[in-house]
Amino acid sequence: MRLMMRVKNLARPIFRRKARAKNSAQNEQNEQNEQSGYFEEKNLAVFDQTRRWLDLYFSGREPGFTPALNPSGSAFRRTVWEILLKIPYGKTTTYGQIAREIDAARGLAKMSAQAVGGAVGHNEISIIIPCHRVIGAHGNLTGYAGGIDRKIKLLQPGGVDMRGLFTPPNSTAP
């Protein structure tokens, strides 16, 4: 039995995106052109929601809603991604702040910011689950798979105050 996934191209500023959905919830966005398994180009409501969300975001407006999402990952990763969804439009947080939020919720002594970074790095629905809004402890713009230059461009539509943020010395960003 083959799993059928629906796929839709969502070209937007900065990124050429491909969204995938199982049933009616989006579970992945990526920039790859490769397809494995059986895919069917389809107009689903979740793709219309995603397109509308991206249009609002890139026009500098807070979307005010989240398309139906169903990311695939461990319970820990899903917890981190749920926290990412709560980061307000135009704001940033740190890996350490997310770790402390998990500590408080789970009654843990200390969660590793690196473990949070690993979960953030496995986010397959970037932009909507805003991993680009997570920065290093001292304002360093680090840890975005699409590159630091794209991270900066994704922070700009929300009006993030870039003062105090910097690119790490080994970055290739301008």
Beta strands, then each sheet from edge to edge (+ up, - down):
strand 1: 4-11
strand 2: 16-22
strand 3: 25-30
strand 4: 38-41
strand 5: 93-94
strand 6: 134-135
sheet 1: 3+ 2- 1+ 4+
sheet 2: 5+ 6+
end
